[in-house]
Every structure is written in structure tokens, then in C-alpha cells.
Amino acid sequence: MATITPQELQAKVGEHLGTSEWVLVDQEMINKFADATGDHQFIHIDAEKAKLTPFGGTIAHGFLTLSLIPMLGAKTDAPKIEGIKMGVNYGGNKVRFLAPVRSGKRVRSHVKLLELDEKRPGQWQQTNEITVEIEGEEKPALIAEWITQFFI
């Protein structure tokens, strides 16, 4: 895996950093997320009732798709930052859920670096535009402007 210094990464602002592997969003994942969050709305967990909706079957929670961002990021082909000790989610500037992820579909992320600033010596704040693509579909599941911090 290629590595990069924070300063080298900073020179890539505005560029596409990488694309993740495909990840399957199956009914088991959806059900576990429903249990973890207490969101048992039928469109997520009841295949028979969900067939009667415009979705034609069960769909993943929007927040499930959003929560996949760290895993998808770990599965990306983007260069890794040298000497990183820790990374944390800091928040999002905006998130838009554009299309539902149907049970059994695969998703992957595309990452574009929007901003990278050193907040304190060794503490960096990175803002990425993350697009979560649904395999075989035109519209992405979501687009998020997501902020992380990492420490060297």
C-alpha cells in the first residue's frame, strides 16, 4: 500500500483520492442495524410489506449507508498517511441521501479531497467529498462532505 506524508496529501486538494472495494449490503446487515438503532420500520425489515412500496423490497437505512463510510474508507485504494497514530470522525458539513440501497445490492465509495489543514502541530483536519455508489444504478446512494481529524 502506498503511503504519503500529510504535506504531500495537502498538495492533492481538489483531486480524487481513491475508490473502495465493493461491499454487500444484505438483509442480515440491515436487520442488525435495525436492532442496534431500534429503527424497525417495515421498509427495512419486512420483505412482504416492503414489496408493496415503490422500493419493491427492503432497503437499508440511510444512516446505515452513512455508517459504512469508515469501513469503505479502510477498503479504498487511496494512499495511507505516514506515521498516523489515530483518526477520528469530526462531523459532516452536509449529507444527502439520493437513492435507496436495496437489500442485496453492493456499494462502494469514491473520495475527493476538499480540504486539509494542520490545526495544531501533528493534528490535521481533512474534509472529503464522499460519494457512495450503488452497483448498476445511475444515482448514488449518498453524497457527504465528511470531516475527519488525524494525529501524527
matplotlib code that plots the C-alpha trace (Angstrom):
import matplotlib.pyplot as plt

x = [0.0, 1.4, 2.0, 2.0, 3.0, 0.4, 2.2, 2.1, -1.6, -2.2, -0.9, -3.8, -6.7, -9.3, -8.2, -9.9, -8.0, -9.5, -12.3, -13.2, -13.9, -17.5, -19.3, -22.5, -25.5, -27.6, -30.7, -28.6, -26.6, -29.9, -31.5, -28.5, -28.5, -32.3, -31.6, -28.6, -30.6, -34.1, -35.3, -37.5, -39.6, -41.1, -39.4, -36.1, -37.1, -40.4, -39.9, -43.5, -44.8, -41.8, -42.7, -45.8, -43.9, -42.3, -39.0, -40.2, -38.5, -36.5, -34.0, -31.0, -31.4, -29.9, -27.9, -26.6, -25.3, -23.7, -22.2, -20.4, -18.1, -15.3, -15.3, -15.4, -12.5, -10.4, -11.1, -10.1, -7.0, -6.1, -2.6, -2.3, -0.9, 2.6, 3.0, -0.7, -1.4, -5.1, -8.0, -11.4, -14.7, -15.2, -18.6, -20.2, -20.9, -23.7, -25.2, -27.7, -29.4, -30.1, -31.2, -32.1, -29.8, -31.9, -31.1, -28.7, -27.0, -23.3, -21.9, -18.5, -17.2, -15.3, -13.3, -12.3, -10.1, -11.7, -9.5, -6.6, -5.3, -2.9, -4.9, -2.0, 1.4, 0.6, -3.2, -4.7, -8.3, -9.4, -12.6, -13.6, -16.5, -17.6, -19.9, -21.4, -22.2, -24.8, -23.7, -25.6, -27.5, -27.2, -27.9, -25.5, -26.9, -25.4, -23.0, -21.4, -19.0, -17.3, -14.6, -12.1, -9.1, -5.9, -2.9, 0.7]
y = [0.0, 3.4, 5.9, 9.7, 12.5, 15.0, 17.7, 15.5, 14.9, 18.6, 19.1, 16.9, 19.1, 19.0, 15.6, 12.2, 10.1, 6.7, 4.2, 1.5, -2.2, -3.2, -4.1, -6.1, -4.6, -7.7, -8.3, -9.6, -6.3, -4.3, -6.3, -6.0, -2.2, -2.1, -3.9, -1.7, 1.5, 0.5, 1.5, -1.4, 0.4, -2.2, -0.8, -2.1, -5.5, -6.8, -8.1, -8.8, -5.3, -3.6, -5.3, -3.2, 0.1, 2.0, 0.4, -3.1, -4.7, -3.8, -1.0, -0.1, 2.7, 5.9, 6.0, 2.5, 3.7, 6.7, 4.5, 2.4, 5.4, 4.4, 0.8, 1.8, 4.3, 1.4, -0.5, 2.3, 2.4, 5.9, 6.2, 5.8, 8.6, 8.0, 8.0, 8.2, 7.4, 7.9, 9.1, 10.3, 11.4, 15.1, 15.5, 16.4, 19.7, 18.1, 14.8, 14.0, 10.6, 10.4, 6.8, 3.9, 0.9, -2.2, -5.3, -7.5, -4.6, -3.7, -0.2, 1.4, 4.9, 7.5, 10.0, 13.5, 15.6, 19.1, 20.5, 19.6, 21.8, 21.4, 22.6, 22.1, 20.5, 16.9, 17.4, 17.5, 18.1, 16.6, 17.3, 14.8, 14.6, 11.0, 9.6, 6.1, 4.4, 1.6, -1.1, -0.9, 2.3, 5.8, 7.7, 7.4, 6.3, 9.4, 12.3, 13.6, 16.2, 14.5, 15.8, 13.7, 14.5, 12.5, 12.7, 12.1]
z = [0.0, -1.0, 1.8, 1.7, 4.1, 5.2, 3.3, 0.1, 0.7, 1.1, -2.4, -3.7, -2.6, -5.3, -6.5, -6.4, -3.8, -4.4, -4.8, -2.3, -2.9, -3.3, -0.1, 0.0, 1.9, 2.7, 4.8, 7.7, 7.8, 7.6, 10.4, 12.7, 12.1, 12.9, 16.1, 17.0, 16.4, 17.3, 13.9, 12.9, 10.2, 7.9, 4.8, 6.3, 7.8, 6.4, 2.9, 2.2, 3.3, 1.6, -1.7, -1.8, -1.6, -4.5, -3.4, -4.3, -1.3, 1.8, 1.8, 4.0, 6.5, 5.2, 8.4, 7.8, 4.4, 6.1, 8.8, 6.1, 5.3, 7.7, 6.5, 2.9, 3.6, 5.0, 1.8, -0.5, -2.8, -1.6, -0.2, 3.5, 5.7, 7.1, 10.8, 11.7, 15.3, 15.4, 13.3, 14.5, 12.9, 13.4, 11.7, 8.4, 6.7, 4.6, 3.8, 1.1, 0.7, -3.1, -3.7, -1.5, -1.2, -1.8, 0.2, -1.7, -3.5, -3.4, -2.7, -2.9, -2.2, -4.2, -2.2, -3.3, -1.0, -0.5, 2.3, 4.5, 7.3, 10.2, 13.2, 15.7, 15.3, 14.4, 14.3, 10.8, 9.7, 6.4, 4.6, 1.9, -0.5, -0.3, -2.9, -2.2, -5.5, -5.8, -8.3, -11.5, -10.7, -12.0, -8.9, -5.9, -2.5, -0.9, -1.2, 2.0, 2.9, 5.8, 8.2, 10.0, 12.1, 12.3, 14.5, 13.7]

ax = plt.figure().add_subplot(projection="3d")
ax.plot(x, y, z, "-o")
ax.set_aspect("equal")
plt.show()
